[in-house]
């Protein structure tokens, strides 16, 4: 059986730019997945077992970077 890699992309528009979320994995129950969040030139990678919580963690990291560093 041939494995194919699938990726889901989410674009979240904001006033100062677009947050892009790349979601890998999470196909089978209890399978490890990965979320990569990018905002301008800043990239965050979060791994986890629950899709929604992992996406929220990645967005929280982007938010924290925006709040702490106004240059982004």
N, C-alpha and C positions, 0 to 999 in steps of 0.2 A: 504494500500500500504506500502510495506517495503522499508525503506530508506537504501541505501548502501553508505558507505563512500568511496569516491574515492580519490586517491592521485596520483599526477604526480611527478616523480623524474627526475631532470636534473643533469647531472654530467658535470662539466666544468674543464678539466685538465689544470693545470698550471705547471710552472717549479718547484715550491716548494711544490706542493700538489694538491689536488682536492677540488674544491668547489662543495658542494652538495646543490641543491635547492629542497625543498619539497613544492609542490603547492597544496593547498586544496581549494575547493569551485570554484567560478567563473562559475558555470554551467548555471544559468539563467541570463538574462540581469539585471543589477542593483543589483546583489547579492554580498554580502560581501565575500571576499576570504582572504586567509592567505598564506604567503610565509615564510618558515623557511630556512635560509641560514646557512650552517655550513662550517667552514674552520678550520681544526685541531680540537681543543677543544673549539673554539669560536662559539657561536650560536647567530643569530639575527632573530627576528620575526617581520614581517611587515604585517599590515592589510590594505586592500583597496578595492575599487570597480572596478578598471580597472586592468586587469591581467598584461598587459605588463608594465605599470607604476609601479605597486607594485613589480614586479620582478626586475626592474631597481633600485628601491629604496633599495631593499635588497642587491643587488650587490654593490651599492654605499656605503652602510654601511660596507660591508666586505672590500671594497677597502680602505675606510678611516681608518679602523682598521689596515690594513696591512701597510699603509703609515705611520701612527702615531706610531705604535709599531712594530719595526723591529724584535722582538723576536717571533712573530707568525709564 
